[in-house]
Amino acid sequence: MDMTKYSFGFRASCNCIDEWIREVNVSVSNDTITSVFFIDDSLPPKTLQFDQWHTINALFDFSKSFIEQAYQYDIQYDNTYGNPTLMSVDWDSNIADDEVTFFVNNVIKY
């Protein structure tokens, strides 16, 4: 994605910690996360650090691993910027609760 400064909404659906499931706003500058805060209360996460969230470029890297390694996956892309908007993966058909879905929305380029 050809953006140097942008923000986006992110949340996951998975058997994960609460901070992954709550929607956050992620701000990125030069492919480095500069801020993360929860949409519902504007507070930063307490458990996860900035480097434990993902830039959109990192999500593209994840999508490559989904395609190459997953048992089943679905990836949908934004028509404006081309970024992933939904990334759903089941890594192994024989393992319960390894599924994860990432949702990306409200991408704003600065």
C-alpha positions in Angstrom: 0.0 0.0 0.0 1.5 3.3 -1.0 0.8 5.4 2.1 3.3 6.8 4.5 0.9 8.2 7.1 -2.5 6.8 7.8 -4.9 5.4 10.5 -7.4 2.6 10.5 -9.9 0.7 12.6 -8.9 -2.8 13.6 -10.4 -5.7 15.6 -10.1 -9.4 15.7 -12.6 -12.2 16.2 -10.8 -15.1 17.8 -10.1 -17.0 21.1 -7.8 -14.2 22.1 -7.3 -11.6 24.8 -10.0 -8.9 25.1 -7.7 -6.2 23.7 -7.6 -8.0 20.3 -11.4 -8.3 20.2 -12.2 -4.7 21.1 -12.0 -2.3 18.1 -9.0 0.0 18.1 -7.8 2.9 16.0 -4.2 2.4 14.8 -2.1 5.3 13.5 0.9 4.6 11.4 3.7 6.8 10.1 6.5 5.5 7.8 5.4 1.9 8.5 5.7 2.4 12.3 2.8 2.4 14.6 2.6 5.7 16.5 -0.6 5.3 18.4 -3.3 2.7 19.3 -6.5 3.5 21.3 -9.8 1.8 21.8 -12.7 3.3 19.8 -15.2 2.9 22.6 -13.3 4.9 25.3 -10.2 6.4 23.6 -7.9 4.7 26.1 -4.7 2.9 25.0 -4.4 -0.8 25.5 -2.9 -1.9 28.8 -1.6 -5.3 27.9 -0.5 -5.2 24.3 2.3 -2.8 23.2 2.5 -1.0 19.9 4.7 -3.6 18.3 2.1 -6.3 19.0 -0.4 -4.6 16.7 -0.1 -4.6 12.9 0.4 -2.1 10.1 -1.5 -2.6 6.9 1.7 -3.7 5.3 2.1 -6.4 8.0 -1.5 -7.5 7.3 -0.5 -8.0 3.7 2.4 -10.2 4.9 -0.1 -12.2 7.0 -2.4 -12.6 4.0 0.6 -14.2 2.1 1.0 -16.7 4.9 -2.7 -17.4 4.9 -2.6 -18.3 1.2 0.5 -20.4 1.5 -0.1 -22.2 4.8 -3.8 -22.2 5.8 -6.3 -25.0 5.5 -9.0 -22.5 4.6 -9.0 -18.7 4.3 -11.0 -15.7 3.0 -9.4 -12.3 2.2 -11.4 -9.3 1.0 -9.9 -6.0 -0.1 -10.9 -2.3 -0.1 -11.8 -0.9 -3.5 -10.2 2.5 -2.8 -6.8 1.7 -1.3 -6.6 -2.0 -1.9 -5.9 -2.9 1.7 -7.4 -6.0 3.3 -10.8 -5.3 5.0 -11.4 -8.9 6.1 -8.9 -11.6 6.7 -10.3 -14.9 8.0 -8.2 -18.0 8.5 -8.5 -21.6 9.7 -5.0 -22.9 10.0 -5.7 -26.6 10.5 -8.9 -28.5 10.0 -8.0 -30.8 12.9 -7.5 -28.1 15.5 -10.3 -26.4 17.4 -10.2 -22.7 18.1 -7.3 -21.8 15.8 -9.5 -19.7 13.6 -9.0 -15.9 13.5 -10.7 -13.1 11.6 -9.2 -9.6 11.3 -11.5 -6.7 10.4 -10.0 -3.4 9.0 -12.1 -0.3 8.4 -12.1 3.5 8.2 -8.7 3.8 6.5 -7.7 7.5 6.5 -4.7 8.6 4.5 -3.0 11.8 5.8 
